[in-house]
Amino acid sequence: MYIVEKQKNGRYAVKKKGASRASKTFDTYQEAILYCTKKNKELGIETTTKESTNSTVKKKKNSQVSKPKKSGIKMFLLSLLVMIVIVAFIFVFIKYIKPNMDNVGTDSSTTTTTNNNNSAEGVIYDDFQIHFMMLGNDKAGDSIYIKAGDTDILIDAGSRKGSSQTTLPYMNQYVKDNKLEYVIMTHGDQDHIEAFPNILNTYSADTIIYNQYTTKTTNAYKNTLVAFNKQKNNGANIYYASDCWNNTNGASREYKLSTKVTMSILYNEYYFKTQSDENNYSVCTLFTYDSGTEKHYFMFTGDLEREGEEAMAAYYDGSTKEKTLPQVDLFKAGHHGSKTSSNECLLSLIKPKMCVVSCCCGTNEYTGVTDNQFPTQEFISRISKYTDAVYVTSIYESYEIATKADKENVPGVSVGGNYIKTSGFKAMNGNIIVSCNDTGVGLFASNNLIKLKESEWFNTKIIIDGKERPMRIWG
């Protein structure tokens, strides 16, 4: 017959009675007794159990074995309970957690590393956070949520009305009092404003800043102004950018957001006069994090074009401290990385360490000319002189090389010419979070932290009009 013995190491040995070596050892008594029972049954011996040094005794063949059965039932019920818990977790994960992984900011890279721009990768600091949000479609646009201590700021609300279905759940994780202390509309284009009504129907606003000079008559712009006026009727302050710059009508050029964070309205010539390009009306801002021993700077220029950048560079000529722009830790690429923004005149002053592009990479939304699709080759050639830490929120889901048909609307492509036809969207870096505290700058992405120049899209080889070429060239 077989017996169970408890060993000095705490394990349980099953062995033939009188044998010096065990047939098999187990971690638990239950496992050992089940195996012992099995072996004894093979010999025609039933088993009773009592946990001791020599625990197995002979019984009549027809005697009832109660304890192993109870143990087996307990193990079965325990296994069943574990399976129920696992199935429930999988259901909750698939149904509720997985669809919002981008929103929560769960990154596949959990290891903290240091980029060559001195930012710590895979880190989100609490003191100051900038969130470049995905917009839920394949359109270029801006919607940037910023948190400085208990102060909540929103710069723009693109790119379409339905984008609020993506951005609101994301912001709800951080806005705890249903109030935005500051709302900035950089300019009146659809891809920067259309979600404002839905967002301001959810949150109240303390202060709203925008540029009064615009020729926009679109429904999107009108609806945004209606939303602003509702906030004004509920006590919000509405300031023009020109008043902020001039410190007039209750507005300020500089706003203290927390003990360490300041928001400054930067100079723009087109706060004070009209211009043919709506993009040049963009309200420009500089956020400063001051730890007491060092400062970090984060710059936003909306869709400011070459004319606006040249005027800004002319003003910030370095002649005084007030007229000197610092080197910035972060520059939000002007106009989604277009060929007409982020020009050398401005980049040479701010020498950005890192750049984030808010767009759906490579789509033919505005043009069929490959080099001019956001982010453009000209933008890449210029920014590459200063940093290789360039990141993009979204990218198309699929593409094909198409041939333009007669009367087909593909700007920049002749009939019979090839162009990249894109569809759908997905995360490239995903929601990008740049943060800061006294130890430095953190960089995090909900999808991955691969640099633009190292991405699959950037290095894809395509054939356009019979010629093979890479999607983009660095430098």
C-alpha positions in Angstrom: 0.0 0.0 0.0 0.9 3.7 -0.5 1.2 6.2 2.4 1.7 10.0 2.7 4.5 11.4 4.7 5.2 15.1 5.5 8.9 15.9 4.8 11.1 18.3 6.7 11.0 20.8 3.8 7.2 21.0 4.1 6.4 19.0 1.0 4.3 15.8 1.0 5.8 12.5 -0.2 3.8 9.5 -1.5 5.7 6.3 -1.1 5.1 2.5 -0.7 4.9 1.6 3.0 8.4 0.5 4.1 10.1 2.1 1.1 12.9 4.5 1.6 12.3 6.7 -1.4 9.2 8.6 -2.4 7.3 7.8 -5.6 6.3 11.4 -6.0 6.2 14.6 -3.9 3.6 17.4 -3.8 3.4 20.9 -2.5 0.0 20.3 -0.8 -1.4 17.5 1.4 -4.6 17.5 -0.8 -2.6 16.8 -4.0 -0.6 14.1 -2.2 -3.6 12.2 -0.7 -5.4 12.2 -4.1 -2.4 10.7 -5.7 -2.0 8.2 -2.9 -5.7 7.2 -3.1 -5.3 6.6 -6.9 -2.3 4.4 -6.4 -4.0 2.4 -3.6 -7.1 1.9 -5.8 -4.9 0.3 -8.4 -3.9 -2.2 -5.7 -7.6 -2.7 -4.6 -7.1 -0.8 -1.3 -9.3 2.0 -0.2 -7.8 4.9 1.8 -8.8 7.1 4.7 -6.8 10.2 5.6 -5.5 11.8 8.6 -2.7 14.3 8.2 0.2 12.8 10.2 3.6 11.3 9.5 2.0 7.9 8.6 -1.4 8.8 7.4 -2.8 5.9 5.3 -4.4 2.8 6.8 -6.1 -0.3 5.3 -9.9 -0.5 5.1 -12.3 -2.9 3.7 -12.7 -2.6 -0.1 -16.3 -1.4 0.2 -15.7 1.1 3.0 -16.6 4.7 2.3 -13.8 7.3 1.7 -15.2 10.6 2.8 -12.4 13.1 3.2 -10.8 12.8 -0.3 -14.2 13.3 -1.8 -14.8 16.4 0.3 -11.3 17.6 -0.7 -12.1 17.0 -4.3 -15.4 18.8 -4.1 -13.7 21.8 -2.4 -11.0 21.9 -5.1 -13.7 21.7 -7.8 -15.7 24.6 -6.3 -12.5 26.6 -5.8 -11.5 26.1 -9.5 -15.0 27.0 -10.6 -14.9 30.2 -8.6 -11.5 31.1 -10.1 -12.8 30.5 -13.6 -15.8 32.7 -13.0 -13.6 35.5 -11.7 -11.2 35.2 -14.7 -14.1 35.2 -17.2 -15.7 38.3 -15.5 -12.3 40.1 -15.6 -11.9 39.3 -19.3 -15.4 40.6 -20.0 -14.8 43.9 -18.1 -11.4 44.3 -19.7 -12.7 43.9 -23.3 -15.9 45.8 -22.7 -14.7 48.8 -20.7 -10.9 48.9 -20.1 -9.4 48.1 -23.5 -11.4 50.7 -25.6 -10.2 53.4 -23.2 -6.5 52.3 -22.9 -5.5 55.3 -25.1 -7.5 57.6 -22.9 -6.1 56.3 -19.7 -2.6 56.6 -21.1 -1.4 53.1 -20.5 1.9 52.8 -22.3 3.6 49.6 -23.5 6.9 51.1 -22.5 6.9 51.0 -18.7 10.7 51.5 -18.3 11.9 55.0 -17.7 14.6 56.1 -20.1 16.1 59.4 -21.0 15.8 60.9 -24.4 18.5 63.0 -26.0 16.2 66.0 -25.3 16.7 65.3 -21.6 13.1 64.2 -21.1 12.3 61.1 -19.1 10.3 58.6 -21.2 7.4 56.6 -19.9 6.9 59.1 -17.1 3.9 61.3 -16.2 4.6 64.0 -13.5 1.7 65.4 -11.5 2.8 69.1 -11.2 2.2 70.1 -14.8 0.8 68.1 -17.6 0.1 68.8 -21.3 -2.1 66.3 -23.1 -2.2 66.2 -26.9 -5.4 64.3 -27.4 -6.4 62.0 -30.2 -9.6 63.4 -31.9 -11.5 60.3 -32.9 -11.2 60.7 -36.7 -8.7 60.9 -39.6 -8.8 64.8 -39.7 -6.1 67.2 -38.7 -6.9 69.4 -35.7 -5.9 70.6 -32.3 -7.4 69.9 -28.8 -4.9 70.3 -26.1 -5.8 69.8 -22.4 -3.4 71.2 -19.8 -3.4 70.7 -16.1 -1.3 72.9 -13.7 -2.0 71.9 -10.2 -5.8 72.4 -9.7 -6.0 74.6 -12.8 -7.5 73.2 -16.0 -6.8 74.7 -19.4 -8.1 73.8 -22.9 -6.4 75.2 -26.0 -8.8 74.6 -29.0 -11.5 71.9 -29.5 -11.0 70.3 -32.8 -11.3 68.6 -35.1 -15.0 67.9 -35.7 -18.2 68.1 -33.6 -18.0 64.4 -32.9 -14.5 64.7 -31.5 -16.0 65.6 -28.1 -17.1 61.9 -27.8 -13.4 61.1 -27.6 -12.0 64.2 -25.8 -14.6 64.6 -23.1 -14.2 61.1 -21.6 -10.5 61.7 -21.7 -10.7 65.0 -19.9 -13.2 63.7 -17.4 -10.3 61.7 -15.9 -8.6 65.0 -14.9 -11.2 67.7 -14.6 -12.7 67.0 -11.2 -14.8 70.1 -10.6 -16.5 70.4 -14.0 -14.8 73.7 -14.6 -12.1 74.9 -17.0 -10.3 77.9 -15.6 -9.0 78.9 -19.0 -10.2 78.3 -22.5 -8.3 79.5 -25.5 -9.5 79.5 -29.1 -6.4 80.1 -31.1 -8.4 81.0 -34.3 -11.7 80.3 -36.0 -11.0 77.3 -38.3 -13.2 74.3 -38.0 -10.5 71.9 -37.0 -9.8 73.9 -33.9 -13.3 74.9 -32.7 -16.1 72.6 -33.7 -16.2 70.6 -30.5 -16.3 73.7 -28.3 -20.2 73.8 -27.9 -20.4 70.2 -26.6 -17.4 70.7 -24.3 -18.7 73.9 -22.9 -22.1 72.3 -22.4 -20.3 69.9 -20.0 -17.9 72.3 -18.3 -18.1 75.8 -17.1 -15.4 78.3 -18.0 -13.8 81.1 -15.9 -11.8 82.8 -18.6 -12.1 82.6 -22.4 -9.4 84.2 -24.7 -9.6 84.5 -28.4 -8.7 86.9 -31.3 -11.5 89.2 -32.4 -10.1 89.6 -35.9 -11.6 87.0 -38.1 -13.6 86.8 -41.3 -15.2 83.5 -40.4 -18.9 83.2 -41.0 -19.2 79.4 -40.7 -21.8 77.7 -38.5 -19.0 76.1 -36.5 -17.7 79.6 -35.7 -21.1 81.0 -35.0 -22.0 78.1 -32.7 -18.7 78.5 -30.8 -19.4 82.2 -30.2 -22.9 81.2 -28.9 -21.3 78.8 -26.5 -18.8 81.5 -25.4 -21.7 84.0 -24.8 -23.6 81.4 -22.7 -20.5 81.1 -20.5 -20.3 84.9 -20.3 -23.9 85.1 -19.1 -22.9 82.6 -16.4 -20.1 84.8 -15.2 -17.1 83.9 -17.4 -14.6 86.6 -18.4 -14.1 86.9 -22.2 -10.9 88.6 -23.3 -9.5 89.4 -26.7 -5.9 88.5 -27.2 -5.1 92.2 -27.8 -6.4 93.1 -24.4 -4.3 90.4 -22.8 -1.2 91.7 -24.6 -2.0 95.3 -23.5 -3.1 94.4 -20.0 -6.4 96.2 -20.6 -10.1 95.7 -19.9 -9.3 93.3 -17.0 -7.2 91.0 -19.1 -3.5 90.2 -18.4 -0.5 89.3 -20.5 0.6 86.8 -17.9 -1.5 84.4 -15.8 -0.3 82.5 -12.7 -1.7 79.0 -12.9 0.0 77.5 -9.9 2.8 78.3 -7.6 5.3 77.1 -10.3 3.5 77.5 -13.6 2.8 80.7 -15.6 0.9 81.2 -18.9 2.1 84.1 -21.0 0.3 85.5 -24.1 3.0 85.9 -26.7 3.2 88.8 -29.2 1.4 88.4 -32.5 1.2 91.4 -34.9 -2.3 90.1 -36.0 -3.9 90.7 -32.6 -4.1 94.3 -33.8 -4.8 94.2 -37.5 -6.5 92.1 -40.2 -4.9 89.5 -42.4 -6.0 87.4 -45.3 -5.0 84.1 -43.7 -7.1 83.1 -40.7 -4.2 81.0 -39.4 -2.2 84.2 -38.7 -4.8 85.3 -36.1 -3.6 82.4 -33.9 -3.4 83.2 -30.2 0.2 82.2 -29.1 1.2 81.1 -25.6 4.2 80.2 -23.6 4.0 78.1 -20.4 6.8 78.4 -17.9 7.5 75.9 -15.2 9.8 77.4 -12.5 11.2 75.0 -10.0 13.2 77.7 -8.3 16.5 76.4 -9.6 15.6 76.0 -13.3 12.9 76.8 -15.8 11.2 74.8 -18.5 9.3 76.3 -21.4 6.4 75.0 -23.6 5.3 76.9 -26.6 2.1 76.9 -28.7 1.5 78.9 -31.8 -1.8 77.4 -33.2 -1.7 77.5 -37.0 0.5 80.6 -37.2 2.0 80.9 -40.8 5.2 82.4 -42.1 4.0 86.0 -42.0 3.0 85.7 -38.4 6.2 83.8 -37.4 8.3 86.5 -39.1 6.5 89.2 -37.3 6.9 87.4 -34.0 10.6 86.8 -34.7 11.1 90.5 -35.5 9.5 91.5 -32.2 11.5 89.0 -30.1 14.8 90.3 -31.4 16.7 89.7 -28.2 17.3 93.4 -27.6 15.8 93.2 -24.1 14.8 90.4 -21.7 11.2 91.0 -22.5 12.0 90.6 -26.2 13.9 87.4 -25.9 12.4 84.0 -26.4 13.9 81.1 -24.5 14.9 77.7 -25.8 11.8 75.6 -25.4 11.5 72.1 -24.0 8.4 71.6 -26.2 7.1 73.2 -29.4 3.8 72.2 -30.7 4.3 72.1 -34.5 2.6 75.0 -36.2 -0.3 74.2 -38.4 0.0 70.4 -37.9 3.5 70.3 -39.5 2.5 72.2 -42.7 5.1 73.4 -45.2 4.2 77.0 -44.4 4.7 76.9 -40.6 7.5 76.2 -38.2 9.9 78.3 -40.2 13.5 78.8 -39.6 13.0 82.4 -38.4 11.1 81.1 -35.4 12.9 77.8 -34.9 16.3 79.5 -34.7 15.1 81.5 -31.7 13.4 78.8 -29.7 15.6 75.8 -30.7 13.0 73.2 -29.6 14.2 70.1 -27.7 11.0 68.3 -28.5 8.1 68.7 -31.0 4.6 67.3 -31.1 2.5 67.2 -34.2 -1.3 67.1 -33.8 -2.5 65.5 -37.0 -3.6 62.3 -38.7 -0.2 61.4 -40.3 -0.1 61.0 -44.1 -3.8 61.5 -45.0 -4.8 63.2 -48.2 -7.3 65.4 -46.4 -6.0 68.6 -48.0 -3.8 67.5 -50.8 -2.8 64.6 -53.0 0.8 65.7 -53.1 2.7 63.2 -51.0 5.4 65.6 -49.7 2.7 68.1 -48.6 0.6 65.8 -46.5 1.0 66.4 -42.8 3.6 66.3 -41.4 5.2 67.7 -44.6 8.7 67.1 -45.9 9.6 70.8 -45.6 8.6 70.8 -42.0 10.7 67.7 -41.3 13.7 69.2 -43.1 13.5 72.3 -40.9 12.7 70.7 -37.5 15.4 68.1 -38.0 18.1 70.7 -37.5 17.0 71.1 -33.9 15.7 67.8 -32.6 14.9 64.3 -33.6 12.3 64.0 -30.8 9.3 64.5 -33.0 6.0 62.7 -32.2 2.6 62.5 -33.9 -0.8 61.6 -32.4 -2.6 59.7 -35.2 -2.0 58.0 -38.5 -4.3 56.6 -41.3 -5.3 52.9 -40.9 -4.7 51.9 -44.5 -3.7 53.3 -47.9 -3.5 52.4 -51.6 -1.8 54.0 -54.6 -4.7 55.4 -56.6 -4.9 57.1 -60.0 -6.7 60.4 -60.2 -9.8 60.2 -62.4 -11.3 63.0 -64.5 -13.1 65.5 -62.2 -11.9 63.8 -59.1 -11.1 66.3 -56.4 -7.5 65.6 -55.4 -5.7 68.9 -55.1 -2.2 69.1 -56.6 -2.5 65.9 -58.7 -3.1 65.9 -62.5 -5.7 63.5 -64.1 -4.0 60.2 -64.5 -1.4 60.9 -61.9 -0.8 58.7 -58.8 -1.6 59.7 -55.3 -1.8 58.0 -51.8 -5.5 57.4 -51.0 -5.9 56.8 -47.3 -8.8 55.6 -45.1 -9.5 55.2 -41.4 -7.3 56.2 -38.5 -5.4 54.7 -35.6 -3.0 55.8 -33.0 0.6 56.5 -34.0 1.9 57.7 -30.6 -1.6 58.1 -29.4 -2.5 60.5 -26.7 0.8 62.3 -25.9 1.5 63.6 -22.5 4.4 66.0 -21.8 4.7 66.7 -18.1 7.1 68.5 -15.7 8.1 68.7 -12.1 11.2 69.8 -10.2 13.2 66.8 -11.5 12.6 67.6 -15.2 10.4 66.9 -18.1 8.5 63.7 -18.7 7.2 62.2 -21.9 4.5 59.5 -22.2 2.4 58.1 -25.0 -0.7 55.9 -24.8 0.4 53.8 -27.8 4.2 53.9 -28.0 7.0 56.4 -27.9 8.6 55.7 -31.2 10.1 58.8 -32.9 8.6 59.9 -36.2 11.8 59.2 -38.1 11.9 55.7 -36.8 8.3 54.9 -37.5 7.1 52.4 -40.1 5.2 55.2 -42.0 8.3 57.4 -42.3 10.4 54.6 -43.7 7.8 53.0 -46.0 8.9 52.8 -49.7 6.2 53.8 -52.2 6.0 54.0 -55.9 4.4 57.2 -57.3 4.2 57.7 -61.1 6.6 54.9 -61.6 9.3 56.1 -59.2 10.1 54.4 -55.9 10.7 56.8 -53.0 10.5 56.8 -49.2 7.5 58.4 -47.5 9.8 61.0 -45.9 13.6 61.7 -45.6 15.1 62.9 -42.4 17.1 66.1 -42.7 
